């Protein structure tokens, strides 16, 4: 029992449903978890998704005028994102938000774009949605900054927190792609539809793709709801909990 964690979950309206049960004898009688969906090839040749892929040695050359992040290390990537002028979002931002967490983290969570508080502080998921994400992580034994990296598909805040436009997402894609290459996480969790569509490179509906395991260049990838959506749609928190348990099974295997 962790009283502090339980109090945080209670304040956020999650209650005990976010507790991760220890395996028991009864679990052996429970129905088996749904089989993972066949790996879906994303942005390259698929390799076995339960094996950590070696860092990519080749990346397709960027289109004319696009950002070239292929050979950047972490420091170079941070500088490039901070100075980026690849789309119009740079005009109104206070600061670009690269991401936060360990640079050898096993877990990568990808959201949509920074909001007002993130733009102020330069860190993703620091508002109410961020508090909920931290509680979700705590419920499965994870903690921000410890074996977890959190990033967004778009690194600058869109005006009025609107959904990023396709051109803006495309302009930022080389940065996220390079982050994944440098991290080589054991699992990618796409938080919400925009992040899922960026990573899967196709139109998706969360209800249709959650509960499935996809493949991103040999790295398992799953899709779940964005914490901001869960704050507005409380009944779907139970489904998000199922997705987190599914994620732990993938990493544990």
MOKAPE-V678678 format. One record per backbone hydrogen bond with DSSP energy under -1.0 kcal/mol. CO is the residue of the C=O (numbers start at 0). NH is the residue of the N-H. Records with the same first field share a line. If there is no record, write none. Layout:
# MOKAPE-V678678
CO: NH + NH
This chain:
# MOKAPE-V678678
1: 5
2: 6
3: 7
4: 8
5: 9
6: 10
7: 11
8: 13
9: 12
14: 17
15: 18
25: 28
39: 214
47: 50
62: 65
68: 71
72: 76
73: 77
74: 78
75: 79
76: 80
77: 81
78: 82
86: 89
87: 90
99: 149
101: 104
105: 185 + 186
106: 148
107: 188
108: 150
109: 190
110: 152
111: 153
114: 118
115: 119
116: 120
117: 121
126: 130
127: 131
128: 132
129: 133
130: 134
131: 135
132: 136
133: 137
134: 138
136: 139 + 141
137: 140
142: 145
146: 106
148: 108
149: 99
150: 110
154: 96
157: 160
158: 161
164: 168
165: 169
166: 170
167: 171
168: 172
171: 174 + 175
172: 176
173: 177
174: 178
175: 179
176: 180
177: 181
178: 182
179: 183
186: 107
187: 221
188: 109
189: 223
191: 195
192: 196
193: 197
194: 198
195: 199
196: 200
204: 207 + 208
205: 209
208: 211
213: 220
215: 218
218: 215
219: 187
220: 213
221: 189
223: 191
225: 229
226: 230
228: 232
232: 235
233: 236
235: 239
236: 240
237: 241
238: 242
239: 243
240: 244
241: 245
242: 246
243: 247
244: 248
245: 249
246: 250
247: 251
248: 252
